[in-house]
Amino acid sequence: MDFVEGCVVQDRIEKLKQQKAKIDRQIALAMAAERKSQKREDDRVKVLVGAMLLDQIKRQGGQGGETLLARLGEFLARPNERGAVLGDDGKGSAAFQRLTTPSTD
């Protein structure tokens, strides 16, 4: 292989490396978008399942609320999340009580 052919081959290799880098970036972006979409779907399912559980407890006159609080007490680790759900006394925040206590109207 002479000098000119060697330069042509090197140029071709460089172009292919650049194309590969571009494709790798596109793949990474597509995978990130897929992960984001899946997380959004997962979060929606979690919210809907939680809403169903709260509604079921409310329909059963609050029965099961203490069990749920106990399980959440074991599950929740972050102080702000514990406060939002368990309240200061661990017996359920005002929001938890609203969502699990039957309406009187």
N, C-alpha and C positions, 0 to 999 in steps of 0.2 A: 504494500500500500504506500503510495507516495504521499508527500506532504499535503497536497490539495485534497486528496481523498480523506486523509486523516482529519483535516479541518472540517470537511463536510460531515463526517461521522460525528465528530465532537459537537458540532452545531445541532445535529439531529438529536443527539443524546440530551443536550441542554434543553431543547424545545420539549422533548418528551418529559423530562423532569419537571418543567414548568407546568405542563398539562396535568401531570400527576398531582402536583401540589394543588392546582386549582380544583381538581376532582376531589381530592382529599378534603379540602375546605368545604366543598359543596356537600359531601357526605356528612361531615361533622355538623353542618347547619341543619341538614335534613333530619339527622338523628336527634339533635337537640329539640327541633320542632316536634318530633314524634313523642319524645319524653314529656315535653310540656303539655301536649294534647292528652297523653295518658294520665298525667297528674291531674289535669283539670277534670277528666272523667272520673278518676278515683275519688277526688275530693267531692264531686257531686254525689256519688254513691254513698259516701260516708255521711254527708249531710242528710240525704234522704232516709237512710237507715236510722240515723239518730232521731230524725223527726218522727218516724214511725214508732220508735221505742217510746219517745216522750208522749206521743198521742195515745199509745196503748196504755201507758201508766195512768194518764189523765182519765181515760175512759173507764179504767178499773178503779176509780176512786182514789188514786194515789198509791194503790197497792203495787209494790215492786220498786217504789222510789227509793226506799232505804237500801235495798239490795243493790240497786244501780249506783247509789252514792258510795256504798262500800267498795264496789268494784272500781268506780272512778277514782276513789281515794288511793287504791293500789296502783292504778294505771297512770294518773296524771303526775308529772314530775315538776313541771315549771310552776313557780309560785303564782304567776299571773293567771295561768290556766286553772290552777287549784282554786284560787280566789273567785274566779268567774263562775265556776261550777259548784264548788263545795261551800263557798262563803267563808266567813271568818270563823264560824263555829263548827264547820264540817258537816252541818245539817242541811246544806243546800243554800245556794245564793238566792236572792230575791227572784232572779230570772229563772233559776231552776224550779223554785216553788211555783211561780206563775205557770210554767210549762207542764207541771206534773199534778197540780191541784185542780180538781174539777171546778168549773165555773158555777157560781151560785145563781146566775140569771137564767 
